[in-house]
Amino acid sequence: ALGVIGLSSEEEAPVAPFVAAQGEDMAYSVGLANEAVHEAYMEGLDGIPYAFLFDAHGTLMWRGHPSQIDRPLQQVLAGTFDVEESQKLVEWEEHLGAALEAEDLEAAWRLTDEILTLDPVHLRVINLRLAIATKHEQPDVVRATLQAIPLEKLDASAANSLAWERVTEDDLRMRHLDLALLLVRRALELEPEEAAYIDTEARIYYALGQVRRAFEVQARAVALDPEEESLAATLAYYREVLRLGETLVVP
């Protein structure tokens, strides 16, 4: 059985109505942590949101940002979770945070190597490497970072997120659209009917100059999620670009 408990360090007065207002979106127990409990859990940590994963015996298996909990949770449920490896990752992540705070980019980069050796699809660390390489105008490093990702280990959400960041990157040298296409195809391999991923694929085709194909792919995204206004707006934009391309006379 899987249980979820939320803890807040605030007083009951603001917490209770907030939880009630969430309805089914917060259909789990929420408790109030006094100062001693808060310190026991959060001492030395940057702040919230923060998640802890315990097994059925109360053993701490994993801790970190909630956005990173899916993979360890699946491994714990499957009985394949490596506690020792996880603890090592947490230690390196904390050292990485300290290096970034001290603006020691050399140490931070070295620590990302260590983390990705243990967890090659650690999305936050991958994004950090991409951000550092982009800031220092190193498109070859961006490409190498993307190529090093084992696609077969990426979940759909992570693959789409990486693809979206590439196709919307302002610095065109850092886009690497061929790799973005591989990433979104991985997402669609796992979840072929997810409109958001199809939207990303269409965006990549548009960036590649394949406007009609982008329009056709985007139309499928809209058909799957007709209530999402942004998808329809993007489809209308592609339609207008097609129309202009067919009618506009360029001297």
JOPE-V733039 format. One record per pair of residues at least 12 apart in sequence whose C-alpha atoms are under 10 Angstrom apart, sorted by sequence separation. I is the first residue (numbers start at 0). J is the second residue. D is the distance in Angstrom with one decimal. If there is no record, write none. Layout:
BEGIN
((I | J | D) (I | J | D))
END
This chain:
BEGIN
((50 | 62 | 5.6) (51 | 63 | 6.8) (60 | 72 | 9.2) (94 | 106 | 9.0) (95 | 107 | 5.4) (98 | 110 | 8.8) (111 | 123 | 9.9) (112 | 124 | 9.1) (128 | 140 | 8.6) (129 | 141 | 5.5) (132 | 144 | 9.2) (162 | 174 | 9.1) (165 | 177 | 9.9) (166 | 178 | 9.9) (184 | 196 | 8.6) (200 | 212 | 9.9) (201 | 213 | 4.3) (202 | 214 | 9.2) (204 | 216 | 8.8) (218 | 230 | 8.6) (221 | 233 | 9.4) (49 | 62 | 7.4) (50 | 63 | 5.5) (51 | 64 | 8.8) (52 | 65 | 10.0) (94 | 107 | 8.2) (95 | 108 | 8.5) (111 | 124 | 6.2) (112 | 125 | 9.8) (128 | 141 | 7.7) (129 | 142 | 8.8) (162 | 175 | 9.5) (165 | 178 | 8.5) (166 | 179 | 6.9) (183 | 196 | 6.6) (184 | 197 | 9.1) (186 | 199 | 10.0) (187 | 200 | 8.9) (200 | 213 | 7.7) (201 | 214 | 7.0) (204 | 217 | 10.0) (217 | 230 | 7.3) (218 | 231 | 8.1) (221 | 234 | 7.7) (15 | 29 | 8.8) (49 | 63 | 5.7) (50 | 64 | 5.8) (51 | 65 | 8.5) (61 | 75 | 9.4) (71 | 85 | 8.6) (95 | 109 | 8.9) (96 | 110 | 9.8) (110 | 124 | 9.4) (111 | 125 | 7.9) (129 | 143 | 9.7) (162 | 176 | 8.3) (165 | 179 | 6.0) (166 | 180 | 9.1) (183 | 197 | 8.1) (186 | 200 | 9.8) (199 | 213 | 9.7) (201 | 215 | 8.1) (202 | 216 | 9.1) (217 | 231 | 8.3) (220 | 234 | 9.0) (14 | 29 | 8.8) (15 | 30 | 9.6) (48 | 63 | 8.8) (49 | 64 | 4.9) (50 | 65 | 5.3) (60 | 75 | 8.0) (92 | 107 | 9.6) (95 | 110 | 6.0) (126 | 141 | 9.8) (129 | 144 | 7.1) (162 | 177 | 9.8) (164 | 179 | 8.5) (165 | 180 | 9.5) (183 | 198 | 9.8) (184 | 199 | 9.8) (198 | 213 | 8.8) (201 | 216 | 5.4) (202 | 217 | 8.3) (218 | 233 | 9.4) (219 | 234 | 9.7) (14 | 30 | 9.2) (15 | 31 | 9.9) (47 | 63 | 9.8) (48 | 64 | 6.4) (49 | 65 | 6.0) (50 | 66 | 9.0) (52 | 68 | 8.2) (91 | 107 | 9.8) (94 | 110 | 7.6) (95 | 111 | 7.4) (108 | 124 | 9.7) (111 | 127 | 8.3) (112 | 128 | 9.3) (125 | 141 | 9.7) (128 | 144 | 7.3) (129 | 145 | 8.3) (145 | 161 | 8.7) (162 | 178 | 7.8) (163 | 179 | 7.5) (183 | 199 | 7.0) (184 | 200 | 7.7) (197 | 213 | 9.7) (198 | 214 | 9.9) (200 | 216 | 7.5) (201 | 217 | 5.6) (217 | 233 | 7.6) (218 | 234 | 6.4) (14 | 31 | 8.5) (47 | 64 | 8.1) (48 | 65 | 6.8) (49 | 66 | 9.2) (50 | 67 | 9.1) (51 | 68 | 8.8) (93 | 110 | 9.9) (107 | 124 | 10.0) (111 | 128 | 7.2) (128 | 145 | 9.8) (145 | 162 | 9.9) (161 | 178 | 9.6) (162 | 179 | 4.4) (163 | 180 | 9.6) (165 | 182 | 9.8) (183 | 200 | 6.2) (199 | 216 | 9.6) (200 | 217 | 8.3) (201 | 218 | 9.2) (217 | 234 | 5.8) (218 | 235 | 9.5) (46 | 64 | 9.6) (47 | 65 | 9.4) (48 | 66 | 9.3) (50 | 68 | 7.7) (54 | 72 | 9.7) (92 | 110 | 7.9) (126 | 144 | 9.4) (161 | 179 | 7.3) (162 | 180 | 6.9) (182 | 200 | 9.4) (183 | 201 | 10.0) (198 | 216 | 7.4) (199 | 217 | 8.8) (201 | 219 | 9.6) (216 | 234 | 9.1) (217 | 235 | 9.5) (11 | 30 | 9.0) (44 | 63 | 9.5) (49 | 68 | 10.0) (52 | 71 | 8.4) (53 | 72 | 9.5) (61 | 80 | 9.4) (91 | 110 | 6.6) (92 | 111 | 8.4) (95 | 114 | 9.3) (108 | 127 | 9.0) (125 | 144 | 7.3) (126 | 145 | 9.8) (160 | 179 | 9.7) (162 | 181 | 8.1) (163 | 182 | 9.1) (180 | 199 | 9.0) (181 | 200 | 9.7) (197 | 216 | 6.7) (198 | 217 | 5.7) (201 | 220 | 8.8) (214 | 233 | 8.8) (215 | 234 | 8.7) (218 | 237 | 9.8) (5 | 25 | 9.2) (11 | 31 | 7.1) (52 | 72 | 7.5) (60 | 80 | 8.1) (61 | 81 | 9.6) (91 | 111 | 8.4) (107 | 127 | 9.4) (108 | 128 | 7.2) (125 | 145 | 8.2) (145 | 165 | 9.9) (159 | 179 | 8.6) (162 | 182 | 5.5) (163 | 183 | 8.1) (179 | 199 | 9.2) (180 | 200 | 6.9) (183 | 203 | 9.1) (197 | 217 | 6.8) (198 | 218 | 9.0) (200 | 220 | 9.8) (213 | 233 | 9.9) (214 | 234 | 6.2) (217 | 237 | 8.5) (218 | 238 | 9.9) (9 | 30 | 9.9) (10 | 31 | 7.2) (54 | 75 | 7.5) (60 | 81 | 8.4) (61 | 82 | 7.4) (92 | 113 | 9.7) (107 | 128 | 9.1) (158 | 179 | 8.8) (159 | 180 | 9.5) (161 | 182 | 7.0) (162 | 183 | 5.6) (179 | 200 | 8.7) (180 | 201 | 9.8) (197 | 218 | 9.4) (198 | 219 | 8.7) (199 | 220 | 9.6) (213 | 234 | 8.6) (214 | 235 | 8.7) (3 | 25 | 10.0) (4 | 26 | 9.8) (5 | 27 | 7.4) (6 | 28 | 8.6) (7 | 29 | 7.4) (8 | 30 | 8.8) (9 | 31 | 6.9) (10 | 32 | 9.0) (53 | 75 | 9.1) (54 | 76 | 8.8) (60 | 82 | 5.7) (61 | 83 | 9.9) (91 | 113 | 7.6) (92 | 114 | 7.5) (125 | 147 | 9.9) (158 | 180 | 10.0) (159 | 181 | 9.8) (160 | 182 | 8.8) (161 | 183 | 8.1) (162 | 184 | 9.2) (180 | 202 | 9.9) (194 | 216 | 9.9) (195 | 217 | 9.7) (197 | 219 | 7.6) (198 | 220 | 6.0) (214 | 236 | 8.9) (215 | 237 | 9.3) (3 | 26 | 9.1) (4 | 27 | 6.2) (5 | 28 | 6.2) (6 | 29 | 5.6) (7 | 30 | 6.4) (8 | 31 | 5.9) (9 | 32 | 7.7) (10 | 33 | 9.1) (52 | 75 | 8.9) (59 | 82 | 8.5) (60 | 83 | 9.0) (61 | 84 | 9.9) (62 | 85 | 8.6) (91 | 114 | 6.6) (108 | 131 | 8.5) (125 | 148 | 8.6) (158 | 181 | 8.8) (159 | 182 | 6.4) (160 | 183 | 8.4) (162 | 185 | 9.8) (180 | 203 | 6.8) (194 | 217 | 8.6) (197 | 220 | 5.6) (198 | 221 | 8.6) (214 | 237 | 5.6) (215 | 238 | 9.6) (3 | 27 | 6.0) (4 | 28 | 5.1) (5 | 29 | 4.5) (6 | 30 | 4.8) (7 | 31 | 5.0) (8 | 32 | 5.0) (9 | 33 | 8.5) (58 | 82 | 9.6) (61 | 85 | 6.3) (62 | 86 | 8.7) (90 | 114 | 9.7) (107 | 131 | 9.7) (108 | 132 | 9.9) (141 | 165 | 9.9) (158 | 182 | 5.1) (159 | 183 | 5.1) (162 | 186 | 9.2) (179 | 203 | 7.5) (180 | 204 | 8.5) (194 | 218 | 9.9) (196 | 220 | 8.3) (197 | 221 | 9.3) (213 | 237 | 7.3) (214 | 238 | 6.6) (2 | 27 | 8.1) (3 | 28 | 7.0) (4 | 29 | 5.8) (5 | 30 | 6.1) (6 | 31 | 5.6) (7 | 32 | 5.7) (8 | 33 | 6.3) (9 | 34 | 9.9) (60 | 85 | 7.5) (61 | 86 | 7.3) (88 | 113 | 8.6) (89 | 114 | 9.1) (157 | 182 | 8.9) (158 | 183 | 6.0) (159 | 184 | 8.4) (194 | 219 | 7.7) (195 | 220 | 7.1) (212 | 237 | 9.7) (213 | 238 | 9.6) (214 | 239 | 10.0) (2 | 28 | 9.1) (3 | 29 | 8.8) (4 | 30 | 7.4) (5 | 31 | 8.5) (6 | 32 | 5.9) (7 | 33 | 8.7) (8 | 34 | 7.4) (60 | 86 | 8.1) (62 | 88 | 10.0) (63 | 89 | 7.5) (87 | 113 | 9.9) (88 | 114 | 6.2) (122 | 148 | 9.9) (157 | 183 | 9.4) (158 | 184 | 8.4) (159 | 185 | 8.0) (160 | 186 | 9.2) (177 | 203 | 8.9) (194 | 220 | 4.5) (195 | 221 | 9.5) (197 | 223 | 9.6) (211 | 237 | 7.8) (214 | 240 | 9.5) (5 | 32 | 9.6) (6 | 33 | 9.7) (59 | 86 | 9.6) (61 | 88 | 9.5) (62 | 89 | 7.4) (87 | 114 | 8.7) (88 | 115 | 9.3) (104 | 131 | 8.3) (120 | 147 | 9.4) (121 | 148 | 9.4) (155 | 182 | 8.9) (156 | 183 | 9.4) (158 | 185 | 6.4) (159 | 186 | 5.6) (176 | 203 | 6.8) (192 | 219 | 9.2) (193 | 220 | 7.7) (194 | 221 | 7.1) (210 | 237 | 6.7) (211 | 238 | 8.4) (214 | 241 | 8.4) (8 | 36 | 8.8) (61 | 89 | 8.1) (88 | 116 | 9.9) (119 | 147 | 8.0) (120 | 148 | 6.4) (155 | 183 | 8.2) (157 | 185 | 9.7) (158 | 186 | 5.4) (159 | 187 | 8.4) (176 | 204 | 9.0) (192 | 220 | 8.3) (194 | 222 | 8.4) (195 | 223 | 9.6) (210 | 238 | 8.7) (8 | 37 | 6.6) (63 | 92 | 9.1) (88 | 117 | 7.4) (95 | 124 | 9.3) (119 | 148 | 6.3) (120 | 149 | 7.2) (153 | 182 | 8.8) (155 | 184 | 9.2) (156 | 185 | 9.7) (157 | 186 | 7.9) (158 | 187 | 9.1) (194 | 223 | 6.0) (195 | 224 | 8.8) (211 | 240 | 9.3) (6 | 36 | 9.5) (7 | 37 | 8.4) (8 | 38 | 10.0) (63 | 93 | 9.9) (87 | 117 | 8.9) (88 | 118 | 8.1) (119 | 149 | 7.1) (120 | 150 | 8.5) (142 | 172 | 9.9) (145 | 175 | 9.0) (155 | 185 | 6.7) (156 | 186 | 6.7) (176 | 206 | 8.1) (177 | 207 | 9.3) (193 | 223 | 7.7) (194 | 224 | 6.2) (210 | 240 | 7.7) (211 | 241 | 6.9) (6 | 37 | 8.7) (119 | 150 | 9.8) (120 | 151 | 9.8) (122 | 153 | 9.1) (141 | 172 | 9.5) (142 | 173 | 7.7) (150 | 181 | 8.4) (154 | 185 | 8.2) (155 | 186 | 4.0) (156 | 187 | 9.7) (158 | 189 | 9.9) (176 | 207 | 7.6) (192 | 223 | 7.2) (193 | 224 | 8.7) (194 | 225 | 9.5) (198 | 229 | 9.7) (202 | 233 | 9.0) (210 | 241 | 6.8) (85 | 117 | 8.9) (92 | 124 | 8.7) (115 | 147 | 9.6) (120 | 152 | 6.8) (121 | 153 | 9.2) (129 | 161 | 9.9) (138 | 170 | 9.4) (141 | 173 | 6.5) (142 | 174 | 8.6) (146 | 178 | 7.5) (150 | 182 | 7.2) (153 | 185 | 7.8) (154 | 186 | 7.0) (155 | 187 | 7.1) (163 | 195 | 9.9) (167 | 199 | 9.6) (174 | 206 | 9.9) (192 | 224 | 9.7) (195 | 227 | 9.6) (198 | 230 | 7.0) (201 | 233 | 9.5) (205 | 237 | 8.1) (84 | 117 | 7.4) (85 | 118 | 9.3) (115 | 148 | 9.2) (119 | 152 | 8.3) (120 | 153 | 6.2) (138 | 171 | 9.4) (139 | 172 | 9.2) (140 | 173 | 9.2) (141 | 174 | 8.6) (142 | 175 | 6.8) (145 | 178 | 7.2) (152 | 185 | 9.8) (153 | 186 | 8.2) (155 | 188 | 8.1) (156 | 189 | 9.5) (163 | 196 | 8.7) (166 | 199 | 8.1) (194 | 227 | 9.3) (197 | 230 | 9.9) (201 | 234 | 9.4) (84 | 118 | 9.2) (118 | 152 | 9.9) (119 | 153 | 9.2) (120 | 154 | 8.9) (123 | 157 | 9.8) (126 | 160 | 9.8) (136 | 170 | 8.9) (138 | 172 | 6.0) (139 | 173 | 8.3) (141 | 175 | 8.5) (145 | 179 | 8.8) (148 | 182 | 9.6) (150 | 184 | 9.8) (151 | 185 | 7.8) (155 | 189 | 5.9) (156 | 190 | 9.2) (162 | 196 | 9.1) (166 | 200 | 9.3) (210 | 244 | 9.5) (122 | 157 | 6.7) (126 | 161 | 8.0) (129 | 164 | 9.9) (133 | 168 | 9.5) (137 | 172 | 8.8) (138 | 173 | 5.1) (150 | 185 | 6.8) (154 | 189 | 7.6) (155 | 190 | 6.7) (163 | 198 | 9.3) (164 | 199 | 9.6) (167 | 202 | 8.6) (195 | 230 | 8.3) (198 | 233 | 8.6) (202 | 237 | 9.7) (121 | 157 | 9.3) (122 | 158 | 9.2) (125 | 161 | 9.0) (129 | 165 | 9.8) (134 | 170 | 9.9) (136 | 172 | 8.5) (137 | 173 | 7.9) (138 | 174 | 8.4) (139 | 175 | 9.7) (142 | 178 | 8.1) (150 | 186 | 9.4) (153 | 189 | 9.7) (154 | 190 | 9.6) (155 | 191 | 9.6) (159 | 195 | 8.4) (160 | 196 | 8.8) (163 | 199 | 5.9) (166 | 202 | 7.1) (167 | 203 | 9.0) (194 | 230 | 8.4) (198 | 234 | 9.3) (201 | 237 | 9.6) (120 | 157 | 8.5) (133 | 170 | 8.1) (136 | 173 | 8.2) (138 | 175 | 8.5) (145 | 182 | 9.1) (159 | 196 | 6.0) (162 | 199 | 7.2) (163 | 200 | 8.6) (166 | 203 | 6.0) (120 | 158 | 9.6) (122 | 160 | 9.1) (126 | 164 | 9.2) (155 | 193 | 9.5) (158 | 196 | 9.2) (159 | 197 | 9.3) (162 | 200 | 8.4) (165 | 203 | 9.0) (166 | 204 | 9.6) (122 | 161 | 8.4) (133 | 172 | 9.1) (156 | 195 | 9.7) (159 | 198 | 9.9) (160 | 199 | 9.0) (163 | 202 | 8.3) (166 | 205 | 9.6) (167 | 206 | 9.2) (7 | 47 | 9.7) (133 | 173 | 6.8) (156 | 196 | 8.4) (159 | 199 | 7.2) (162 | 202 | 9.9) (163 | 203 | 8.4) (166 | 206 | 7.3) (132 | 173 | 8.9) (133 | 174 | 10.0) (155 | 196 | 8.5) (159 | 200 | 8.9) (162 | 203 | 8.5) (166 | 207 | 9.7) (6 | 50 | 9.9) (129 | 173 | 8.9) (5 | 50 | 9.0) (4 | 50 | 9.9) (4 | 51 | 9.8) (45 | 93 | 9.3) (3 | 52 | 9.4) (44 | 93 | 8.3) (43 | 93 | 9.2) (70 | 120 | 9.9) (2 | 53 | 9.8) (45 | 96 | 8.7) (70 | 121 | 9.7) (44 | 96 | 9.8) (1 | 54 | 9.3) (2 | 55 | 9.7) (1 | 55 | 8.8) (67 | 121 | 8.0) (0 | 55 | 8.5) (67 | 122 | 7.9) (66 | 122 | 9.3) (67 | 123 | 8.1) (66 | 123 | 9.0) (64 | 123 | 9.6) (1 | 72 | 9.8) (1 | 76 | 8.8) (0 | 76 | 9.2) (70 | 153 | 9.7) (70 | 154 | 8.6) (69 | 154 | 9.3))
END
